[in-house]
Amino acid sequence: MGLFDFMKKKGISLAAPVKGECIPVSEVADPTFAEEILGKGIAIKPSEGKIYAPADGVVSTVFPTGHAVGVTTPEGVEILIHVGLDTVQLKGQFFRTLVEENQQVSKGDLLLEADISEIAGAGYDTVTPVIICNSSDFSEVKCMAGGQVNVGDEVITCAK
């Protein structure tokens, strides 16, 4: 450790919440995500329907329809995981929520399950944006550009 290493920005690492193909959020077929209106992030084309906590934190939001969940880390990173596009219209069909608001979670805890094949069969895009809703609170948000990811692989880092 060098003399001035303590001055380096410490990054907050976020893991892939689902296994699949990581793509830039700009490629998501929904302008709310693609134009980063909700914040910076990535998207994953899931190969399975188990969604895990990308970091330690508190469940800040659980959508009643089960299609999305929010987690806030101890460092204040507000993460939104949104399974599919327009999937709120399914009114909870094909989703099973396993957590509740204000619940403490650890990185890798199972948050929700989604039947990806049924969702796709119903005509919905299953791409799953992972968004830092308070991106502007960080000096830097680095996002993985693409490639296959497994649950737990680092996909986003944030620096204060």
Secondary structure, 3 states (H helix, E strand, C coil): CCCCHHHCCCEEEEECCCCEEEEEHHHCCCHHHHCCCCCEEEEEEECCCEEECCCCEEEEEECCCCCEEEEECCCCCEEEEECCCCHHHHCCCCEEECCCCCCEECCCCEEEEECHHHHHHCCCCCCEEEEECCHHHCCEEEECCCEEECCCCEEEEEEC
